[in-house]
Amino acid sequence: MYIKKTSFPRAVKLPDGTIISQADLPDESIVRWVASRKALLVKAVYFELISRRDALERYDLSEEEFDSWCASFRQFGQAGLRVTKTKIYRQP
């Protein structure tokens, strides 16, 4: 079995004790981003499991889109990433 060498760790332990690994990241072909996948990617970038640049390229995301995910996650947690609750969490 071949394991690709990367400059990033294969797994990281989060402050709550959970462990996320490269294998936990969403598939590259994902087109439907639910809140749990968004939160996982934000955590992976924050805890340096994957670089921000690699995440944007791999998932074809714009910087503005990813920045909005990060801001919503920081302010409201995973619930803030739900599209159906946009009016509640993102008031002008």
Phi, psi and omega in degrees: 000135181262130177246122182291131179277129179231165178272355180255157180293157178281336179208151176227149178259126181276161181302333179277002176098347179285153180243130173242143182235173177302326181291338180281343182295149180298156177297148181295336184271010184295135177239338180256109183263104175271165185303321182294323178289320177299313181298319179298317180292319178299315178297319181297320178288316182298318181267015171061036172283329178216146180284156179300315181299316179296320180295316180297319179289314184298319185256007177054053180253149174275159179297320181297318180296312181294321178298322178293323176297314181298315181296316179295319180294318179297319185278319188238356183079197183299327180297330179290347180269356181284128181292326183289343181253020184303317182294328181286314188270336184241068179275146181292000000 
